Amino acid sequence: MNALDASAFAALVRTCWYARCIDADAFLLALDEAAPAQGPNHAWFQARYPRFAYVDRVVVAGAAQGKGLGRQLYQDLFVAAAGRGLLACEVNLEPPNPRSLAFHAKLGFAPVGEATDPRNGKLVRYLTRRLRS
């Protein structure tokens, strides 16, 4: 996870194309192709796709996990992003995050590439899901 202080987090939220929070339990932030690159992973998608929504962060509090909040956040995003045609994200391969890979596979995401994040050395897998408008 790329931790942000309060000021950097507020700046990121202002840059987002989409932001959704469920009480104090979960949130999802998404950028689009027009936002200034918010790191190498967002930039990877900008270099390859003309129009998309990119999930920059999705967080569910530990006590709220297993209640379907992550799925609810994504279902809401699928509706909001339908006109964009493509939803994109990345999941860590190293260190491994098998729960997130399985979660995204169940939601219909497919791998489209891999890279090492130069900021932290993590190996990530890039995923996309086509959306119907």
N, C-alpha and C positions, 0 to 999 in steps of 0.2 A: 504494500500500500504506500502511496506517496502522500505522506502527512502534510497538511497545510496549517499555518497559523490562521487566526480568525480573519485577519486582513486579506491574506491570499485567498482564503475560502470565499469571502464576500466578493472579491474581484472575479473569481471563477464563476460564481453564481450569476453575476451581472453579464458575463460573456455568454452564458448558456442560451441555447435556443429553447430549451425545455427544462423545467425543474418541477419536481413533484415530491411532496412530503406527506407521510401518513403519521399524523400525531408526532410524537417524539421518537417513534419506533423505527422508521425507515425513510430513506430518501433516494431519489435517482436524479442525476444531472446528465443532460445530453447537449452536445454541441452539434452544429451543422458544418457544412463545407465552407461557409462564408466566414466563420469565426477565425480570428487569428489562431494559428497553430498553438495548441495547448500541450506541447510536448511531442516527442517523436512518434508516438502511437497515433495520435490524431493526425499528425502530418503524413503518416504512411497512407492513411485513407484519403486524405486530400490529394495526394499525388496520383491516386489510382481511380478515384470515383468522382464524377462530376456533381452528384447530388446524393446526400445521405444524412442520416442522423446517427451520431456517434455517442454511445453510452460512455461517459467519462468516469462516472462513479455511481455505484449502487451499494447502499449500506443498509443492513438490517441489524438492529441491536441484538446482542446475544440472547436476551430474555424474550425477544419477539420472534426468533428464528423458528421455523417449522409451522408458522401460522399462515403461510401463503402470501405474506406481504410482498416478497420479491416478485412472485408471479403477478400479483395485482399491479405493482408498479409497471412491469413490462406490458401487461395487457393494456393499461392506460396509454403507455407510450406507443404501442402498435396502432392504436386508433389515432393518436395525435400525429404520428409520423407517416401515416398511410400515403399521403401525397408526395412524400420524399422518395418512395420506391425502395429504399434500402436502409436497413438498420445495421450498424457496425459496432463492434466492441473487441476487446482483447482479454484473454485469460492467461494467467501465469502457467507456464509449463515447468519452470524452474525458478523458485521453488514450486513444487506441484500444487495444483488446486483442483483435484478431481471432482469435488462437489460442484464447483462452478462450471467445469466442463460438462458434467452430466446435466446440470440445470439448463445450460444454454442449448445443449443437444435436444433436450425434451421440448424446448421452445422453438425448435426448427432452425437453429443457427448451424452453419456449416463452415469448416475451415477454409481460409483463402490465402494464408501465408503465416510465416513465423519470422521473428527477429529478436535480437537481444537489445534491450533497452540500455542505451549508453549511460543513462543517469544512475543506474543501480545494478547493472549486469544481469537482470532477470530476463529469462527467455520467455517470450510471450507467443501465444497463438492468436492470430487475427481471425475473427469470425464475422460472418454476415448472415442476414436473413432478408430475403425479398419480401416486400410488403405489397398488398393489393390496395389500390385506391378505391 
